[in-house]
Amino acid sequence: MIELYKFVPQFGIRDASPFALKLETYLRLAGLDFESIEIMSPVKAPKAKIPYIIDGDQTIADSSLCIGYLKDKYGDKLGKNLSLKQHAIGHAVKTMLEERTYWVMVNMRWMDEDKHQLMKETWFDAIPALIRGLIFKKIIKDMAKGMYAHGIGRHTDAEIMAFGLDDLAAFEAVLGDKPYLLGDVPSEYDATGYGFLANFMAEQFPSPLSEYIAGSKTLIAYIDRVEKKAFG
Ligand SMILES: N[C@@H](CCC(=O)N[C@@H](CS)C(=O)NCC(=O)O)C(=O)O
């Protein structure tokens, strides 16, 4: 049985990691049997990040590498009828969300001091109170360094938010009036779409992005559609 290592549900969403939510959504859409193992910290994960899977004697970390492995081993259940061009469009949208929109979420959740108390009381509440503040401070400092090195951390909050809004508008335009990103049936790219959009709607993190999604009938219906298809 495939074991999926993910975070415990948080903020009213199934997984506050868009990557873990993506991978769980993929496993469900592809109809693969798996068991979820919920953990609090990624420190002991193979690449010190969540999600990862263990399948027999194989351990695979990174949601895209996991999906690649699952497709190789169990067949490309969601992609076999897609054209090369559809795959290319899906890939471009997925990469936009994972490699750029992701940073908008990181900035919103971790760089906003008003959210720090909430983060400490949720994700970090398993850490003894005496050292929790110090550990949290170090994590925030490391994240800020990472964001600066990436480049996104050199922009203002308003500029970063505008990137996110552009990304959502691009996603909405590619989706158009289709039920799923690439047509009438879900593909692996919808796992990423849902993983990110559902996470932006966590009510503890209201933002121009959640307002944009809430104001878009297309995007709200899409979240609901993928949610029902994957989770029933
Ligand atoms: N490219 C990775 C990204 C995974 C990732 O960034 N996971 C975050 C949670 S959203 C994490 O575990 N962060 C912990 C850390 O960076 O220390 C994937 O697709 O799985």
PDBQT file of the ligand as one rigid body, heavy atoms in Angstrom, charges set to zero:
ROOT
HETATM    1  N1  LIG A 301       8.663  20.956  -4.862  1.00  0.00    +0.000 N 
HETATM    2  C1  LIG A 301       8.176  20.376  -3.638  1.00  0.00    +0.000 C 
HETATM    3  C2  LIG A 301       7.774  21.487  -2.682  1.00  0.00    +0.000 C 
HETATM    4  C3  LIG A 301       7.353  20.964  -1.309  1.00  0.00    +0.000 C 
HETATM    5  C4  LIG A 301       7.294  22.076  -0.282  1.00  0.00    +0.000 C 
HETATM    6  O1  LIG A 301       7.734  23.209  -0.499  1.00  0.00    +0.000 OA
HETATM    7  N2  LIG A 301       6.738  21.737   0.885  1.00  0.00    +0.000 N 
HETATM    8  C5  LIG A 301       6.691  22.682   1.971  1.00  0.00    +0.000 C 
HETATM    9  C6  LIG A 301       5.277  22.769   2.532  1.00  0.00    +0.000 C 
HETATM   10  S1  LIG A 301       4.221  23.590   1.383  1.00  0.00    +0.000 SA
HETATM   11  C7  LIG A 301       7.598  22.223   3.091  1.00  0.00    +0.000 C 
HETATM   12  O2  LIG A 301       7.605  21.069   3.457  1.00  0.00    +0.000 OA
HETATM   13  N3  LIG A 301       8.366  23.161   3.636  1.00  0.00    +0.000 N 
HETATM   14  C8  LIG A 301       9.226  22.884   4.754  1.00  0.00    +0.000 C 
HETATM   15  C9  LIG A 301      10.518  23.598   4.651  1.00  0.00    +0.000 C 
HETATM   16  O3  LIG A 301      10.804  24.209   3.603  1.00  0.00    +0.000 OA
HETATM   17  O4  LIG A 301      11.252  23.540   5.637  1.00  0.00    +0.000 OA
HETATM   18  C10 LIG A 301       6.994  19.460  -3.963  1.00  0.00    +0.000 C 
HETATM   19  O5  LIG A 301       6.402  19.575  -5.042  1.00  0.00    +0.000 OA
HETATM   20  O6  LIG A 301       6.694  18.556  -3.155  1.00  0.00    +0.000 OA
ENDROOT
TORSDOF 0
